[in-house]
């Protein structure tokens, strides 16, 4: 149960809001998945399949935001529509092990 509450907390803390520069009135809620690996962290936006990394959790999050902002600045509308997957579900699973 503690792991589930931690997972819920992390999901809330890693949700990122991105302003699309193609339409400044539109705010898109984007998911960030951040995981520790070795001495650093990797971060992934599953809706756009964009990834980044950092030495700390905050740096991985910040670098992913920068990558997403650059994507929205440079990508044309058709590329955004082609890559954007709005049906991404992140949820904890309970499985039997051992």
N, C-alpha and C positions, 0 to 999 in steps of 0.2 A: 504494500500500500504506500509506503514511503517513496519507493521508486516511481510509482505512478504519479504521486503528487509532485515530485521533482520534475518528471517529464512534462506534466501540465504547466508547471511554472516556467520551464525552459521554453516551451512552445509559445507561451504568452510573451516572454521576454525577447524572443527572436523574430517576432512578426515585424516586418519592415513596411513602411509606407513610402511609396515612390510616386513622384509627380511625373506624369508623362509630359515631355516637352512638346509633343505634337498637339496636345490639347490640355492646356494648363488648368482647365476646370475639372479635369478628371483625376480622381485619386484612386489608385489601385492598391489594394492590400496584397502584399507579396509575402510568401512564406520563406523563411530562412531556416535551414537545418545546419547546425554547427556542431562539429564533433572534434574531440581531442584526438590527435594522432601524434604519437611520439612526443616531441618537445613543443609542438605547435597545434594549431587548429585548422581545419578546413571548413569551408562554408559553401552551401549549395542553395540555389533558388530553383526548386523543382518545376515551377510554372514556366520558366524560360530556359531551363537547363544551363544556367550560368553558375560558375563556381569561382571561388577565390580561396585565400588562405591568410594566416597571420600567426604571429608568435603568441598572441593572447586572444581570448574570446572577443574582447572589444575590438582588437585590430582585425580579426577575421570578419566580424560584423561590418566594421567600417569599410574594409576593402571590398566586401560584397556590395554594399550600398554604392560605392564608387563605380564598380563594374556595371551595376544595373543602371545607374544614371548615365554612364557613357553609352550603354546600349541604347537607351531611350533617346539620347541626343543624336546618335548617328544612324540608327536603323530607320528604314522607311516603314510606313504603315503596313505594307503587305508583309514585310519580314516579321514585324511584331505580331500580326495576326496569325502568321504561319507557325511561329514558335510558341506563342502563348497557349498554355494548357491550363484551362480553368478548373479542370477536374482532378485536382491533386488532393489526396486524402492522407493525412499523417495521423496515425493513432497507435497507441501502445497495444501490443498483443501479449497474451499469456500463453505460453507453450510449456509442454512437459519436456524436461531434460533429464538425462541420466537414468 
